[in-house]
Amino acid sequence: MEHGMRRHVRTLSLSLLLVAAIAAAAEPAPAVGELLSSARLWEAKNRPDLARQALEKLLLAYPDQPDALLLLGLLEVRSAHADVAAKLLARAKAAQPDDLRTRQFEDAYRVATRDHLRMATIKRLQQQGKADEALQQLRELFPGGPPVGQFGLDYYRVVAATRGGWEEARAGFARLVRENPEDPQYAIALADHLLDRPATRAEGLRMLAALAENPDADHQRVLDLWHGALTRGSGPGVTTAAMHDYLEQVPDDKDVQRRLAARLRAEQARELIANHTLSTNWADELADQRQQLDQILSAAADLHPQNADVLEALGVLRLRQKRYDDAWDLFRGGRGYDAPRTRDRWSRLMAASMCGKWLDESDAARERGDLETAARKLRAALAMDAGSYYSLSLAANRLSRDGQEAEAEDLYRRVLGLDAANDAALRGLVALLSKQGKRAEAQRMLADLRAAHPGDATRLDVAQASLLRDAADEDIEAGRLGPGLRQLERAQSLSPADPWIRYDLAKLYVRLGLPQQARALMAEGAEQAQPGDSDIHYARALLLASLDDESAAESALARVPPAQRSVGMNSLEQRLQKMAWRRAQAVDLAQADRDEAAGRYDAARAIYTRLLAQRPQDLDLHLSYARLLRRAGDRTAAARELDEVLAQAEPADSDTQLAVAKERLYLGDIAGSRRIVDALLRQAPVNPDALLQAGRIEKAQRHYAAAMDDFLQAREAGRQASATSATGEKTAPYTAADEEIVSLEARRKGGFVTSGPSFRNKPGDAGISRFDDLELPLEWRQPLNYDGQLFVHVDPVRASAGTLPAVYDSAALYGQVQARGPTSLARFPQGARQAASGADLGIGYQTDDWRFDIGTTPIGFPVQDVVGGIRREGKLGGMDYSLDLSRRPVTSSLLSYAGVRDPATGAIWGGVRSNGADLRLARYEHDWDASATAGFHRLTGRHVPGNNYFSARLAADRNLINRDGLEISLGLALTHWNYSRDLSHYTFGQGGYYSPQAYDSLGVPVEWTGRVGRWSYQVKGSVSYSRSRSDNSPFYPGDAALQALALASPLPSGYAAPMYGGGSSSGIGYTAQGSLEYQVNATTFVGGAFDIDRSAYYAPNFFTLYLRRMFDSWGQPVPYPPRPPKPYSQY
């Protein structure tokens, strides 16, 4: 009974505990929500470490909490911790397999791992504005329907960018908000989407107002969207009340305050128009509302065509819009309707209109290269308006652009002293101070002006925007994209009518992967443009062209009337037409490129011939054809094509002329390239592209100091061009000059010390022909200016042939053992160890053209000598050549390299040195190269007869792949060499080096060289067929007495006379070489290399490991091929 009662009590207790556990699971403790909220908050603040801590704490208490698993999993995915994310995903699938959050986690993991390349393709399509293609790819990536969670946001952003996709995206964003009510990022995305349409903008603004009160929301993101919606321009939804709501959250936002005040002034302006009391100052005060002002003033002019105040205000607006003829007509009308005493004022305004028109015409003539017309128009403008502060300001602008900064600053300050409200002088002086690095002074000046002229906020904002733009340029150039973005967005809000600040911001959006935002920004600027505001349409066309959307770019440019187009606009139009044609011919052009890359030059030429028949005036197409001809080796035809291009190019078309100059340099026509560049520099001494090419010409001639001067001038000229160009973008020569300067500086800072053990082994008879060589080469190199390097070698060496056995049949063919007979073995009863050690020394100087060195064979070897050489390299017509005069050690064996001691007598012999000359001629093209080499040497050694050596080699290689970072080639080589006598053996007087009387081989070499990241590598191999012939050779050449003793002494097995028998042989051989190098840090490289050679009776091996320490940081890509240290003995 009691036992049953206890069982029931225990059952009841367990049941109560189970109910409590279920209740706890069904109703999470408040700590769960707090920790999730904390994690989202820290993630929004870009503190993943603190977010991770909160989530891990939550999972300790609730291991299967789905929101925590999702958030932590997504965090690990973004942190590239795929293994940790995989474990979390497994937990989530086990706990909640059908939960939407698990599906979201699974999608994120899949896209971050196996599908990351597909997602990268989708993002690239987005960046190119190809939303329809991106959406198709997304639907293939998520075949189960639109994804949930974060990928749902990405999905519907793409949908929104497609034609007719806005409503679908709105519904999708709304669904995500319903599915994720606790995560405010989805509501933020929906609000952002609603802001795009005037009809829903008010709803989006109301959502942002509510989100601003949500503590879990990304507060800065909400305020940024809110601020952007209020400052992009007026329209439905952007009401005075909406601005007041925002200012309650951000009361110190001067930009929105200014816009709110401007809106109130605009309303006041309508009342003033109705009462005939409009002031002429309204054109300045409402610059930020120019479109609205234009409508107001145009309406006023229609209603009150004889109101002088209205005509003056509208004329000033037209003057600012560069509609000079319209301004002149308005001012002339105002003069007729105003009082006679005001005629002088109206005449000055009319003169200012003509002055502005002629100054613009002067600029256009300068762009065309018509310097005479430019000067004439400038003189006419200044004569027309000599007393106008406006014209003086423009003259100062030209002084600044021409580099006369001191004179320009003086003129700007004079104008501002006379007219503190002169916008042109203010903007010019601010830009000049910023360019000179005096940004703080410019800020102080603007602050003083704000204090002195509180009513001039608008024009001071424009000047402030210019400073912000310059600061943004510095940030972006230094890679600080976040600060640069903030500076540009602030600048754009201060000066929304400036098309080039807007363009800079749009370009940065593209760089950040936000092409749709960039498009919208430029479209907004175009919508707000006034008639005659052509630059915004030009800037928009430039952006669209950069996104490869030439049809949209053409449409944007079409909004600029042909009569108002600048040279740059006309050039863009031609480029867009060319882009469209090339897109239409993309298949043919791609096939031509493939044929060219594969070496099918005839097929590529046929395609170019057909395309040139369609567009005979397309100089770019002719230049591409000339490049093809050069790569095909038809240098004469390439030069002829370049001559035709140069003849058709317009005198002002410096780009085409420079392209011809570059190709001529590639052809080796240095003089022809220089003639073009010199002519361009006579026309424009600070042309950055021409200065850059001039530097490359000097560099090709190895005049490095002169090249550096040209590159420095090109960089400065490029910087000036960037500062004064409308777009403000860094120019190509500016960047290229930087790269060339870095490359040249590397010549001066390329000093290093390198060392590492190297081991050579050649199998053979112990104590005789076997050869083991261990070296520790230590090389120090130090550049001397740009031209050359001083180098020093100290290479410790340990070489050995093993131990010669004290067995007559084995030792007889070494030294004088056979001539002295079996009794000589008594001198080495335990065998004779054959080894030597020492250290060779070398010092030299090397330039691109010369190498001089002098040194010693290893000090400590039995035979020591002075060695060295002189090497000359250069050009001979279209050929490269090298001539090498040298005295070098023959390192084939211990006998030839070190010299040895005869174990029978103690006499020293060997230490062979090669004295002679080698001549090499070579031709290098992009896809192939060929060379011919010939050499003659006299080999001498101690107690070793002299030997004459002649060599010749012909080789050709086909470059299968030849691009930066990867080179693969296949070749054919024919080699012949011969010696006057065979001294290949090891008896006294022999040299111990292979020396047949004839040797011929035919080889097929292959080479693969490249780099990947911090690694560089090279693999070489060859297969060859060879045949050789050797004459008979006495045991003791050059010593008749020893040879006579040999006749009377016992012979080793296999010999009937003291004579090495000659003969012929043939066979197949192969070689394999490889090297690998890794850049550990900015100054340290490590690597290794091997070399094996296999043929009948010859199988040497080589292996090395090494370290190279640079004296200065290596700021360029990893050099390739690898550079293992080369022992001085192998020079």
ZAVOTOR-466119 format. One record per residue (C-alpha): residue in three letters; x, y, z. Coordinates in steps of 0.2 Angstrom, whole numbers, plus 5000, padded with zeros to 4 digits. Layout:
<rs>
ALAXYZ;...
</rs>
This chain:
<rs>
MET500050005000;GLU501350125005;HIS502450074990;GLY500950114979;MET500650274987;ARG502550324984;ARG502350274966;HIS500850394963;VAL501750534972;ARG503250514962;THR502250504946;LEU501250664951;SER502850754955;LEU503650714938;SER502050764929;LEU502050934938;LEU503850954933;LEU503450914915;VAL502051044915;ALA503151174922;ALA504551134909;ILE503251144895;ALA502551314902;ALA504351384903;ALA504651324885;ALA503051404879;GLU503251564888;PRO505151614887;ALA505851714901;PRO506051904898;ALA507951874897;VAL507751794879;GLY506951954872;GLU508252064880;LEU509751964874;LEU509051954856;SER508752144857;SER510452174863;ALA511252064850;ARG510352154836;LEU510852324843;TRP512652274844;GLU512652204826;ALA511852364820;LYS513252454828;ASN514552344819;ARG515052264835;PRO514952074830;ASP516052024845;LEU514752094858;ALA513252024848;ARG514051854848;GLN514351864867;ALA512451904869;LEU511951764858;GLU513051634865;LYS512451674883;LEU510651654877;LEU511051484869;LEU511851424885;ALA510151444893;TYR509051394878;PRO510151284867;ASP508851274853;GLN508151444853;PRO507751474835;ASP508051664834;ALA509751644843;LEU510351504832;LEU509851604816;LEU510651764822;LEU512251684828;GLY512351574812;LEU512151724801;LEU513451814811;GLU514651664808;VAL514251664790;ARG514651844788;SER516251814798;ALA516851674786;HIS516751544800;ALA515951414789;ASP516351264800;VAL515551354815;ALA514051404805;ALA513851224798;LYS513751154816;LEU512451284821;LEU511451244805;ALA511451064810;ARG510751104827;ALA509351224820;LYS508851084807;ALA508750954821;ALA507751074833;GLN506651164820;PRO506751084803;ASP505251164796;ASP505451344804;LEU505651494792;ARG507151544802;THR507951374799;ARG507651394780;GLN508351574781;PHE509951504789;GLU510151364777;ASP509951484762;ALA511351604770;TYR512451454773;ARG512251384755;VAL512551554747;ALA514051584757;THR514851414753;ARG514451314737;ASP513451454728;HIS514551604732;LEU515051614714;ARG513251624708;MET512851754720;ALA514451854715;THR513751844697;ILE512051914702;LYS512852054711;ARG513952094696;LEU512352104685;GLN511552214698;GLN513052334697;GLN512952334678;GLY511052384680;LYS510452214672;ALA509052194685;ASP508052074674;GLU509551954671;ALA509951964690;LEU508151924694;GLN508151774683;GLN509751714691;LEU509051734708;ARG507551634704;GLU508651494698;LEU509651514715;PHE508051504725;PRO506951384715;GLY505751364730;GLY505151534728;PRO505651704735;PRO506851684750;VAL506551734768;GLY507551844779;GLN509051944773;PHE509051864756;GLY507251914754;LEU507752094756;ASP509152074742;TYR507851974731;TYR506552114732;ARG507852254729;VAL508252164713;VAL506352144709;ALA506052334712;ALA507452374699;THR506552274686;ARG505252354674;GLY503552334682;GLY504252264698;TRP503952404710;GLU502252334716;GLU502852154718;ALA504352224728;ARG503152324739;ALA502152164743;GLY503652064746;PHE504452194758;ALA502752194767;ARG502752004769;LEU504552014776;VAL503952144789;ARG502552024794;GLU503651874795;ASN504951974806;PRO503952094817;GLU505352094830;ASP506752144817;PRO506652324812;GLN507852304797;TYR506352244787;ALA505252394791;ILE506752504786;ALA506852414769;LEU505052444766;ALA505152624771;ASP506652654759;HIS505652564745;LEU504052674748;LEU505152834747;ASP505552804729;ARG503752844723;PRO502853014726;ALA501252924729;THR501952824744;ARG503352944750;ALA502253014764;GLU501952834770;GLY503752794770;LEU504152954780;ARG502852904793;MET503652734795;LEU505352814797;ALA504652934810;ALA503952774820;LEU505652684817;ALA506552824825;GLU505752784841;ASN506152594840;PRO507752564851;ASP508152404841;ALA508252494824;ASP509852554816;HIS509552734821;GLN510852804810;ARG510152714795;VAL508452774799;LEU509052954800;ASP510052944784;LEU508552884774;TRP507453014782;HIS508753154779;GLY508953094761;ALA507153094757;LEU506953274764;THR508453344754;ARG508253254737;GLY507053384732;SER505253444734;GLY503753334729;PRO502253254736;GLY502453184753;VAL503953304758;THR502853424767;THR503253564779;ALA502553444793;ALA503753304788;MET505253424789;HIS504553474807;ASP504453294812;TYR506253264807;LEU506853414815;GLU506153354832;GLN507353214831;VAL508853304824;PRO508553484829;ASP510353534823;ASP510253484805;LYS510653644796;ASP510253574779;VAL508453534783;GLN508253694793;ARG508853784777;ARG507653694766;LEU506253724777;ALA506653904777;ALA506853904758;ARG505153824757;LEU504353964767;ARG505254094757;ALA504554014741;GLU502854024748;GLN503154204752;ALA503854234735;ARG502254194727;GLU501354324737;LEU502654454733;ILE502454414714;ALA500654444716;ASN500954614724;HIS502354664712;THR503654674726;LEU504954534720;SER506754584725;THR508154554712;ASN509054464726;TRP507854314726;ALA508954234712;ASP510354214724;GLU509354174740;LEU508354034731;ALA509753954722;ASP509353784730;GLN507553794723;ARG508153844706;GLN506753744697;GLN505453814707;LEU506153994705;ASP506253974686;GLN504353924686;ILE503954074697;LEU504954204687;SER504354134671;ALA502554154676;ALA502954324683;ALA503754374667;ASP502154314657;LEU501054404669;HIS502054564671;PRO503154574655;GLN503654764659;ASN504154734677;ALA505954774677;ASP506254694694;VAL505554524687;LEU506554544671;GLU508154574680;ALA507954424692;LEU507554314677;GLY508954374668;VAL510154344682;LEU509454164683;ARG509754144664;LEU511554204666;ARG511854074680;GLN511153944668;LYS512354004655;ARG510954044643;TYR511854204639;ASP510854254624;ASP509154244634;ALA509954344648;TRP510454474635;ASP508754494628;LEU507954504646;PHE509254634651;ARG508954734635;GLY507054724638;GLY507254784656;ARG508354934650;GLY506854984639;TYR505554974653;ASP506655044667;ALA506955224671;PRO508255314660;ARG509455344674;THR509655154676;ARG510255124658;ASP512155104664;ARG511654964676;TRP510754874662;SER512154904650;ARG513354824663;LEU512254674664;MET512154654645;ALA514054664644;ALA514154534658;SER513054414647;MET514154444631;CYS515754424642;GLY515154254649;LYS514654194632;TRP516354234624;LEU517254164639;ASP516353994636;GLU516754004618;SER518554034623;ASP518553874634;ALA517753774619;ALA519153834607;ARG520453784620;GLU519753614621;ARG519753594602;GLY521553644602;ASP521153804593;LEU522253914604;GLU522154064593;THR520254074593;ALA520354044612;ALA521454194615;ARG520454304603;LYS518854264612;LEU519654294629;ARG520354464624;ALA518554514617;ALA517754454634;LEU518954554645;ALA518754714633;MET516854694634;ASP516854684653;ALA518454754659;GLY517654834674;SER516554684679;TYR517054594695;TYR516254434687;SER517454444672;LEU518954474684;SER518454314693;LEU518454214677;ALA520154284673;ALA520754224690;ASN520054054686;ARG521054044670;LEU522654094679;SER522353964692;ARG522053834679;ASP523653884670;GLY524653854686;GLN524854044690;GLU524254024708;ALA524954174716;GLU524254294703;ALA522554204704;GLU522454214723;ASP522854404722;LEU521554434709;TYR520254334719;ARG520554424735;ARG520454594725;VAL518754554718;LEU518154494736;GLY518854654743;LEU517754754731;ASP516254634731;ALA516054524745;ALA514554444738;ASN515454384722;ASP515154194720;ALA516354164706;ALA517854234716;LEU517254154732;ARG517153984724;GLY518854004715;LEU519754064730;VAL519053914741;ALA519553794727;LEU521353864726;LEU521653864745;SER521053684745;LYS522153634731;GLN523653714740;GLY523253614756;LYS522553764765;ARG520853694769;ALA520853754787;GLU521153934781;ALA519753914768;GLN518553854782;ARG519054004793;MET518654124779;LEU516954044776;ALA516554054795;ASP517054234795;LEU515954264780;ARG514454174788;ALA514654284803;ALA514754444793;HIS513454404780;PRO512154284789;GLY510954314774;ASP512254234762;ALA512054054768;THR511653984751;ARG513154034742;LEU514253994757;ASP513553824757;VAL514053804739;ALA515853854743;GLN515753734758;ALA515253594747;SER516753624736;LEU517853594751;LEU516953444756;ARG517153374739;ASP519053394740;ALA519153314757;ALA518153164750;ASP519353144736;GLU520753134748;ASP519753004759;ILE519352894743;GLU521052904736;ALA521752834753;GLY520452694753;ARG519352774767;LEU517752754758;GLY516552774773;PRO517152954777;GLY517252994759;LEU515452944757;ARG514853054771;GLN515853204765;LEU515153184747;GLU513353154754;ARG513553314764;ALA514253414749;GLN512853354738;SER511553414751;LEU512353584752;SER512453604733;PRO511153494725;ALA511253584709;ASP513153544706;PRO513153404694;TRP514853354697;ILE514753334715;ARG513153224712;TYR514253134699;ASP515653094711;LEU514353034724;ALA513552924711;LYS515252844705;LEU515552804724;TYR513852724725;VAL514352614710;ARG516052574718;LEU515052524734;GLY513952404724;LEU512452524724;PRO512152554705;GLN510352584706;GLN510552714720;ALA511852794708;ARG510652794694;ALA509252864704;LEU510353004711;MET510853064693;ALA509053044687;GLU508453154701;GLY509753284696;ALA509153274678;GLU507353294683;GLN507753454693;ALA508853524679;GLN508353694672;PRO508353724653;GLY510153754648;ASP510853654663;SER511753534651;ASP513153474663;ILE511953374673;HIS511353274657;TYR513253254652;ALA513653194670;ARG512253074669;ALA512753004652;LEU514552984659;LEU513852874673;LEU512752774662;ALA514152744650;SER515252684664;LEU513852554668;ASP513952494650;ASP512152564647;GLU512552654631;SER510652664625;ALA510152754642;ALA511752864641;GLU511352914623;SER509552964629;ALA510253064643;LEU511453154631;ALA510153184619;ARG509353314631;VAL510753434628;PRO510453524612;PRO511853504599;ALA512153684599;GLN512553684617;ARG513653534617;SER515553544622;VAL516953454614;GLY516853324628;MET515053294625;ASN515253264606;SER516753154610;LEU515553054622;GLU514253044609;GLN515552964597;ARG516152844610;LEU514352794613;GLN514052764595;LYS515652664594;MET515152564610;ALA513452524602;TRP514252464585;ARG515552364595;ARG514152284605;ALA513252244589;GLN514852164582;ALA515352084599;VAL515351904592;ASP516551954578;LEU517652054589;ALA517751914602;GLN518151784589;ALA519551894583;ASP520251914600;ARG520151724603;ASP520951694586;GLU522351814590;ALA522551744608;ALA522751564600;GLY523951624587;ARG522651604572;TYR523251764565;ASP522551744547;ALA520851714554;ALA520951864565;ARG521551964550;ALA520151914540;ILE518851974553;TYR519752144555;THR519752164536;ARG517852134535;LEU517552254550;LEU518652394543;ALA517752384527;GLN516152434537;ARG517052564547;PRO518552624537;GLN518652784548;ASP518652694565;LEU520352734571;ASP520252624586;LEU519852484575;HIS521352524564;LEU522452534580;SER521852354586;TYR522252294569;ALA523952364570;ARG524252274586;LEU523652114578;LEU524952134564;ARG526352174577;ARG525952014587;ALA525851914571;GLY527651974567;ASP527152074552;ARG528052224558;THR528152314541;ALA526252304539;ALA525952354557;ALA527052514554;ARG526152554538;GLU524452534547;LEU525052654561;ASP525652784547;GLU523852774540;VAL523052804557;LEU524252954561;ALA523853024544;GLN521953014547;ALA521953084565;GLU521453254568;PRO522853374574;ALA521953404590;ASP521653214593;SER523053184605;ASP522353024611;THR522552934594;GLN524253014591;LEU524852944608;ALA524052774604;VAL525152774588;ALA526652824599;LYS526452684611;GLU526252554597;ARG527852624588;LEU528752604605;TYR528152424606;LEU528852394588;GLY530552464593;ASP530352624583;ILE530952734597;ALA531352884586;GLY529552874578;SER528752874595;ARG529753014601;ARG529353124586;ILE527453114590;VAL527753144608;ASP528853294605;ALA527653374593;LEU526253354606;LEU527253424620;ARG527653574609;GLN525853604608;ALA525453574626;PRO526953564637;VAL525953504652;ASN524953364643;PRO525053224656;ASP524753084643;ALA526253154632;LEU527353174647;LEU526952994653;GLN527452924635;ALA528953034635;GLY529452944652;ARG529152774644;ILE530252814629;GLU531652864641;LYS531352714651;ALA531452604636;GLN533152684632;ARG533652654650;HIS533852834654;TYR533052814671;ALA533352984679;ALA532653074664;ALA531152954664;MET530852994682;ASP530853174678;ASP529553144665;PHE528453034676;LEU528453164690;GLN527953294678;ALA526553184671;ARG525953154689;GLU525853334693;ALA525053374677;GLY523753234680;ARG523453304697;GLN523153474690;ALA521953404676;SER521053314690;ALA520853464700;THR520253574686;SER519153444676;ALA517353464678;THR517153284684;GLY518653294696;GLU519053114693;LYS520853054694;THR521553044677;ALA522252894669;PRO524052974667;TYR523953024685;THR523752844690;ALA524852774677;ALA526252894682;ASP526152834700;GLU526352654694;GLU527852704684;ILE528652804698;VAL528352654710;SER529152544697;LEU530752654695;GLU530852684714;ALA530952494716;ARG532552504706;ARG533252614719;LYS532552514733;GLY532752344727;GLY534252304738;PHE534252134747;VAL535251994755;THR534851814751;SER535551644757;GLY535151464758;PRO535951294757;SER536051214740;PHE536451034736;ARG537150954720;ASN537350774718;LYS538050674703;PRO538150484705;GLY539750404700;ASP541250294706;ALA541650324724;GLY543250434725;ILE543250464707;SER541750534697;ARG540450544711;PHE540150724715;ASP539250794731;ASP539250984733;LEU538551084747;GLU538551264746;LEU537851414756;PRO537851554744;LEU537651724753;GLU537251864741;TRP537152054745;ARG536452174732;GLN536252364734;PRO535552474720;LEU536552634716;ASN535352764710;TYR534152694696;ASP535552624684;GLY536352474693;GLN536752364708;LEU538252334717;PHE538352144722;VAL539452044734;HIS539551854735;VAL540351754750;ASP539951564746;PRO540551434758;VAL540751264749;ARG540951084754;ALA541350964739;SER541650784740;ALA541950634728;GLY541850504742;THR543350384746;LEU544450304733;PRO544550124738;ALA546250044740;VAL545849914727;TYR546949914712;ASP545549874699;SER544450014706;ALA545850144709;ALA546950124694;LEU545950244683;TYR546250384696;GLY547750504696;GLN549450414693;VAL548950244702;GLN548950144686;ALA550650214680;ARG551450184697;GLY550750014698;PRO549949914712;THR551349964724;SER550650134725;LEU549150074735;ALA550250064750;ARG550150254750;PHE548350244755;PRO547950074763;GLN546350134770;GLY545750224754;ALA545950404750;ARG544650534755;GLN544350654740;ALA543550814747;ALA543851004747;SER543051154756;GLY543251334755;ALA542351494751;ASP542251594735;LEU542251784735;GLY541551894721;ILE541152074719;GLY540352164704;TYR539152294697;GLN537652264686;THR536652374675;ASP535352344662;ASP536752354649;TRP538252294658;ARG538952174671;PHE540652174678;ASP541252054691;ILE542851984698;GLY543151854711;THR544051694716;THR543651514716;PRO543451444734;ILE544851494745;GLY545451334753;PHE545251224737;PRO546851144731;VAL546851244715;GLN546351434717;ASP546151554704;VAL545551734700;VAL543951724689;GLY542651854683;GLY541851924667;ILE541152064657;ARG539452054650;ARG538652174638;GLU536752174632;GLY535852294620;LYS534852314604;LEU535452284587;GLY534052344575;GLY532552234580;MET533652104589;ASP534252094606;TYR536052044609;SER537251994623;LEU539151974623;ASP539951884637;LEU541851884640;SER542251774655;ARG543351664665;ARG542351534675;PRO542651374685;VAL542051214677;THR541051134691;SER540650964683;SER541650864696;LEU542750884711;LEU544250864699;SER543751004687;TYR543051124701;ALA544251114715;GLY545751014709;VAL546350864718;ARG547850774726;ASP548550624717;PRO548450484731;ALA549950394722;THR551150544722;GLY550350684731;ALA550450794715;ILE548950914712;TRP548050924696;GLY546350984689;GLY545451154693;VAL544951184675;ARG544451354670;SER543451404655;ASN544051564646;GLY543151634631;ALA541651724624;ASP539851694620;LEU538751794608;ARG536851784608;LEU535551854596;ALA533751854600;ARG532051914594;TYR530551934606;GLU528751954601;HIS527251934611;ASP526851764605;TRP528551694601;ASP530351714602;ALA531851644593;SER533751654598;ALA535451594591;THR536951574602;ALA538751544598;GLY540251524609;PHE542151484609;HIS543151444625;ARG544851384629;LEU544851264644;THR546451254655;GLY546951184671;ARG548451134682;HIS549350994673;VAL547850974661;PRO548151004643;GLY547251154635;ASN545551114626;ASN544551214613;TYR542751214615;PHE541451274602;SER539551284605;ALA538051334594;ARG536251334598;LEU534651384589;ALA532951394598;ALA531251454596;ASP529751464608;ARG527951484605;ASN527051574619;LEU525451474622;ILE524851604636;ASN525751764639;ARG524851884651;ASP525251964667;GLY525351834680;LEU525451684669;GLU526651624655;ILE526651454646;SER527751414632;LEU528251274621;GLY529851264611;LEU531151184600;ALA533051184602;LEU534451124591;THR536151114600;HIS537851074594;TRP539551084603;ASN541251004602;TYR542950994611;SER544650974602;ARG545050824613;ASP544150714625;LEU544750754643;SER543250674652;HIS544150554663;TYR545050554680;THR546850494677;PHE548250624679;GLY548150754665;GLN546250714662;GLY545050864666;GLY543550774674;TYR542250864662;TYR541250784648;SER542050834632;PRO541550734617;GLN542250784599;ALA540450804593;TYR538750824602;ASP537150864594;SER535350864602;LEU533650904597;GLY532550954612;VAL530751004615;PRO530651124631;VAL529151174640;GLU528951314653;TRP527551374665;THR527851524675;GLY526651634685;ARG526051704702;VAL524551674712;GLY524251794727;ARG525951794737;TRP526551644728;SER527651644712;TYR528151484703;GLN529151414688;VAL529151234681;LYS530251184666;GLY530451024657;SER531150954641;VAL531350794632;SER532750774620;TYR533650664608;SER535550674607;ARG537050584599;SER538850604602;ARG540550554597;SER542150544606;ASP543950504600;ASN545250394609;SER546150474623;PRO547750424632;PHE547750384651;TYR548950524654;PRO548750664640;GLY550150784639;ASP551450684649;ALA552350564638;ALA553450494652;LEU551850444662;GLN551050364647;ALA552650264644;LEU552550204662;ALA550750154659;LEU551350044645;ALA552349944657;SER551149944672;PRO549649824674;LEU548049874667;PRO546349874675;SER545049754669;GLY544349784652;TYR545849874645;ALA547149804633;ALA548149974632;PRO548250134642;MET547050214631;TYR545150264634;GLY544250204619;GLY543150324609;GLY541550294600;SER539750354596;SER538150344606;SER536350414606;GLY534850414617;ILE533350504625;GLY533550614639;TYR532450734650;THR532650874662;ALA531450934675;GLN531651104685;GLY530451184697;SER530451334709;LEU529251404721;GLU529351564731;TYR528151644744;GLN528151824751;VAL528051814770;ASN527851994773;ALA528352164765;THR530252124766;THR530451934767;PHE530351804754;VAL530651614756;GLY530751484742;GLY531451324735;ALA532051254719;PHE532551084711;ASP533351024695;ILE533550844689;ASP534350784673;ARG534250614666;SER535050524652;ALA536250374649;TYR537650374662;TYR537150554668;ALA535950584682;PRO536350744692;ASN535150824705;PHE535050994713;PHE534051064727;THR533951224737;LEU532951314750;TYR533251504753;LEU532751664761;ARG532851834754;ARG532751994765;MET532352154756;PHE533152314763;ASP531552414759;SER529752364759;TRP529252274742;GLY527652374737;GLN527452294720;PRO526652124715;VAL527551964719;PRO529051954707;TYR529051804695;PRO529851694691;PRO530551654708;ARG532351714711;PRO533351584721;PRO535151634725;LYS536351594711;PRO538051544718;TYR539551644711;SER540251484704;GLN538751474692;TYR538951644684;
</rs>
